[in-house]
């Protein structure tokens, strides 16, 4: 039996029962999040069972399940593994306690606006999320060209726009659009084999295949699909072997008129260290961008999302929400979820004044700060000379702060890449793109870096 040192210094074993494990996990989680969040999201949660390395966490309703699984999954999994070493994964179920017994929600009325549980499961055969359908996709001036291209692809698989390449900043609806294509094809053409995957997952599968000498099986798997959809192509940057494999897969599918769909956070021509032959293949089809939604579109998105959640807000509230948040769709959804949660807690509709207070306390305000002040704050934070940021030095102690400055200017202030490069020592925009992507990748695994950025944002 494996022993694992817990954060508290105790040694825990794999035989820990559900109640004991959850008590320890809660104690650890409580110290890392606000009291309000801890009470709101975890007061009715409990571990219902452990089976074959999978921990099943029970939550009281569908809304809480979706919120906890999307916002706290990494924290929960890390915490559970610190006490029980053989935890492979964490699954979420909707159920509630009744006299210390579990009452499964199969016998309960569904949460308003919630999809049946079986409809929320991602199909392992095609990786498609059934929630990403065009019925819930709001079309506006910011995405109408991408939407029209997607409809043409569905009508003329493999012939009209092949490949279809959709690009735009994070949170603008690219994944919803491309998976929407897959779900419609799956429904309208049941004999067509559809498959969706992220570039990171594709890369990991190839690495595993290489390590286990199963590359031929890997190739055969991906060459059987009629519609191949790959998300976040930008993460193939600097990965030569992955790009080579994708190039050969592309040729095989394209030559037999099978449909290929890609997404990225930028135009393929600007993805750093992407092979020219791949850029050429991407440019052979239709490249469309999704921009930021205008206010009218943001209101429409909020109405659609609130309807799916089973809530109705008056136009005054939605208009204020759309005017306050001019960022991406995910930010809109996050703010809307906050309002829905408060409505559930108070069991009534919120007034406009309450909504304004809630948004003021929970959203990062829009800021207008000179670039030189951002440089000054970050240089001071890392205790380096402000002027060194602008110089052509590759000293390690300067490179990281400079990359963070570029990331913050792009992510928080939406400055164009060329403008950032020009202001930070007249650097080429590809250098800025590389810095932005590097920090973005590291944030997925480096909790210390995430904490540093949060501290910097507070200083700004």
N, C-alpha and C positions, 0 to 999 in steps of 0.2 A: 504494500500500500504506500502511495506517494505522500510525502510530507511537504507542506508548503508553509513558509514563514509568512504570517499575516502582518499587515502594517502595524499592528499593535505590539508585535514582538512575540505573540503566542504562536504555537505550532498547531495548525488545524489539519484534519485528515479528511479524506473523501467520504467518510461515513457520517458526516454531520447531517442531522435531520433538517427538514424544511424550515421549521420555526426558528431553530438556533441559527441557521445560516442567514435567514432574513433579518433577524434581530442584529446580528453583527454587521450585515451589509447596510442596514438603515443607519446604524451609528456612524459608519464611515461616510455615507452619502450626505447625512445631515450637516457634516462639517464643511462640505464643499459647495453647497448651494444656499440660496436665501431661505429664511424660515418660511416665508409666504409660499415659495415654490415647493418646498419640502412638504408642507401641510396640504397644499392643493393637490399635488400629483401622487403622493405616496401614502397618505393616511389610510386608504382602503386597499392598498396593494398587499399581496402576500404570495409566497411561493406555494403552488398547489402540488407540484411533484418534481422529482428529478429522475431522469430516465436516460440511460445510455449516454451520459455526458451532456444531456440537454436539460436546462432548468426552465420550468414553465412558470411564468409570472402572471398571476391573475389580477385583473384590473376591473373596476366596477362598471364601466360602459365603453362604448366604441370610441367616443371622443377622447377619453383619457388614454385609452390604448394607443390610438394613433399619435397623440401628443408625446407620451412617454417613449414610445418606440422610436420616434423620429428625433427627439431632443436629447434623450438620456441613454440611448442604447450603449454607446461606447463606455460611458461612466459605469453603468450597471454591470456590463460584462467584465470590465477590468476589476471592479470591486469584488464580484463573485469569485473570479479566478484567484484573487489574492487570498481567499479563504479556502477554496476547494480547487486544487490544481488541475483536475481532469474535466472541468467545464468546457465543452466544445462550443456550445452556442446557447442563445437565450431566445425562447419563444414567448409570445404574448397571447393570452387568452382573455376573453371577456366572461367574467363570472363574479358572483358576490357571495359573501358569507351570510349564513343564517343560522344563528345559534351554534356557532363554531363549525357548521357544516358548509360545504360548497354547494350552492345552488346554481347549476349551469344555466346560462341565458338561453338555451334552446327552449326553455319553458317560460321565458320572460318576453314581454313586448319589446320590439327592437327600439334602439335609440333613434329619435327623430332624425331623418335624413341619412341614417347609416345604411351602408350596403350590407347584405347578408354576409356572414363571415366567410362562406365559401367563395364569394365574389371578390374578397380582398386577397385571397391567396394568389401569389404569382405562379403562373403555370410553369413548371420546371421543364416542360417540353419546348417552350418557346421563349421563356423569360418575360413574357408580356404582363404588364399590370392592367387588369381589367378596368381600373378606374380611369385610365387614359383613353377616353373616347371623345369623338368630335361633338357629341351632344353637350358636353360640358366645356368645350373649347370656345372661348370668346374671340370672335374675329373682329379686328379693327384695322385702322390704317397702318398700324405698326407691324402687323403680321399678315395682311391680306394676300400679299404676293406669295408668301411661303405656304399659306393655306391653299391657295389656288393651285400651286405647283403640286402639293400633296394630293389633291383631288385628281389631278391629271395622271399622276403616278398610279393611283388606285384603278383608274379606268383603263390605263394602257400599260400594264406591268411590263417592265423591261424594254419598252420602246420609246415612250415620250421623253422622259427625263431620266436618263440612266448614266451615272448615278444622280440622285438628288442629294445635294449637300446644303444643309441648313446651318447657319452660324449666327451667333448673337451672344450677348453677355449672359452670365449665370442668372438663372431665375426668370428668364423671359418666355419660357414655355417651349423650348426646343424638344425636351424629352417627351412632353405631352403630345406634341405634334407628330414626332416620328413613331412613337408607340401607337398613336392613333391610327397611323397608316397600317401598322401591323395588325391591329385589332380589327379594322375594317376588312382587310384582305382575308384574315382568318375566318371572319363571318361570311363574307361574300364568296370566297373561293375555298371551301373546306378541304379541297384536295391539294392546295398549295401548302408547302412547308415553310413556315415563317420562323425567324429566329432573331431575337434582340440581345445585344451584349454591349457592355462598355469596353472601351479599349483597354482599360486596366485589367479587367477580368480576362479578356482575350490574351493579354500578355502573360498573365499568371498561368493560364491553361497551357500556353506554349512552353513556358519554363518547366512546368510539371511534366509535360510530354517529353521534353528534351532530357530531363533528369531520369525518367523512367523508360527511355528508349521506345516511346509510343508515338513518335512524330507522325508516322503514316496513319495511325488511327485518328490523330488530331486533324490531319488534312482531309481524310475521308468524311469526318463528321461535318465539317464546314462546307464541303463541296456538294452536299445533298440538298441544300436549302434553295427554295424558289425565291424567297425574299430575305435578304440579309441586311440587318439594321445594326449599325455600330454607333454608339454614343461617345462623345468626348474624345474625338480623334486627336485633339491637341496633346494628349498624354503619350502619344507615340513618339513625340519629340525626343531625339537623342537615342532612340531604341532601334538600332539598325536591323537586328534579327527580326524583330516584330514587324518592322516596315517591309522587310523582304517577304515575309510570309503573307502579309496582307496584300502585297503587290501580286503575288502569284494566285492567291485566292480571288482577288478582283478579276484578273484576266480570265480565270476559269468560269466564273459566274457571268461576267460580261459577254464572253464569247458565245454563251448559250442563252443569251437574252433573259437572264434572270435579274430581278430588280435588286439594286443596291441603294441603301440610304445611309447617309452619314450626318453627324452633327459635330459641331466644334464651337468653342467660344470665340473663334476668330476665323477670318477668311483663310483658306488653305495656303494661299500664297505668302501669308505672314506667320505661319507656324514655323518656329525656328528649328533648324536641323531636320527638316522633312525632305526626303529625297525628291529630286526634281521629277523623277518618273511617276511618283505618287501624285505630286501636284498636278502633273499633266493629266493623269487619269481622273482626278477630282474635277478638273476644269473641263473635261470632255462632256459633262452632263449639265445639269442646271444648278447654279449656286444662288441661293437666296438668303437674305438676312432677316432676322427678327430684331426690331429696335425696341426702344422703351415705349410702353403704352402711354398714350396721351390721357388727359384727365377723363374724358368721356369713356374711353376704353377701360380705365381703372374702375369707374363706377359700375360699368357693365360686368366686369370681372367679379367685383365684390358682391353684386346681386346674384350672380350665378353660384359663387362659392357659398354664400350664406344660405341659398336655397338648398344646396346639396347637404348642408349641415342641419337643415330643418329649422332654420331661424329666419326671421324677417325683420329687417331694420328699416326705419323710415328714411326717406330720401335725404333729409337734412344730415343725419348721422353718416350715411354713406358718402355724401358729397364732402363732408368735412374730412372723412378718412382718406378719400381720394386726393383731396387738396393737400393734406398733411404729408402723405407718403407719395413721393414721385419716383421711388426706386423700382425694384423689380417685383414680379408677381409674388415671389416667395415672401417678400417683406409685407405685401398686402395681406397675404394669407396668414402670416404670423400675427399681424395686428388684429385681423378679423377673429382669429382663434382666441386671442386674449379677450376680446369683447364677448364672444360666445361663452367662454369660461366664466366670466363675471356674471353674465345673465343667468347661467346655470346655478352659480353659487347664491346669487341674490333672489333667484326664482322670479325675476321680473325683467322688463325691458329697461335699458339704461337711458337716462336723460342725456341730452347733448352736452350739458355741463359735465356730467360724470365721464362721458366719452372723452372730452377734451382733457380732463385731468388724468385719465387713465393713459392716454396716448402721450401726454407730456411726461409722465413718470416712467414710461416703458420704452419709448422710442429714442434713438439717437437723434438729436436735433440736426437739421441741415446747417452746415457750417460754411462760412466763407473765410478762409484763412490763407494768407499769403504763403507761397511755396517756401520762401525763406524762413518763415516761422515754423513750418513743419520740419525743415532741415535742422533748425536750431534746437527744437524740442527733442528730436531723436538723437542728435549729436550729443546733447547734454545727458540724455538718458544713458548712453553708452560711454560717456566720458571721453569723447574724442574731439579733436579740433573741428569746428564747423567748416572751415575752409577746405579741409582734407576731403570732404565729400565731393567737391567739385573737381578735384585734381585727378590725373590719370594714374592713380596709385592702385596697386593690387594687394596692399597690406590687408591681412586677414581681419584685423580689428576695424578696418574701414569698410571692407566689402559688404559685410552683413548689414550694418546700419544703412549703407547706401541702397542695398536691395530692398530693405524694409521701407525706406523713404519712397522708393518707386512703387512698391506694393500699396502703401497707404494712399499715395496720390492717385493711383488708378482705382483702387477698390472703394475708398471712402469719398473721394472728390470727383471721380469720373473724368479725370483729365485724359486727353488723348495721348497715346504712346509717344508720338513725335514731340508733343509739347513738353512732356516729362523729360524726355531725353535732352531737349534744347535747354531746359532750365537747370538740369543737373549736369553741367559741364559740357554741353553740346555733344551729347552721346547719341549714337544711332538708335532708332526706335526698336531695332531687333534686340539690342542690349536691354532695353526696358522690358520688352516682352519676356525675355529669358529670366530676368530678375523677378518679375511678377509671377511667372509660372513656377519658379523654383520655390518661392515663399509659399505659394498656394499649395504645392505638393507637400512641403514639409509640415504645414499646419495640420495635415491629416494624421500625422503620427507623433508630432513633437508638442506635447502639452506645455512644456516650459516656454516654447516660442509663442504659443497661443496666449499664455499669461502675460508675456512681455508686451505683445501687441495690445492686449486689453488695457494694460497700464499706460501705454503710450496714448491710446485713444482717450483715456481719462484725462491725461495731461493736456491733450489738444482741446 
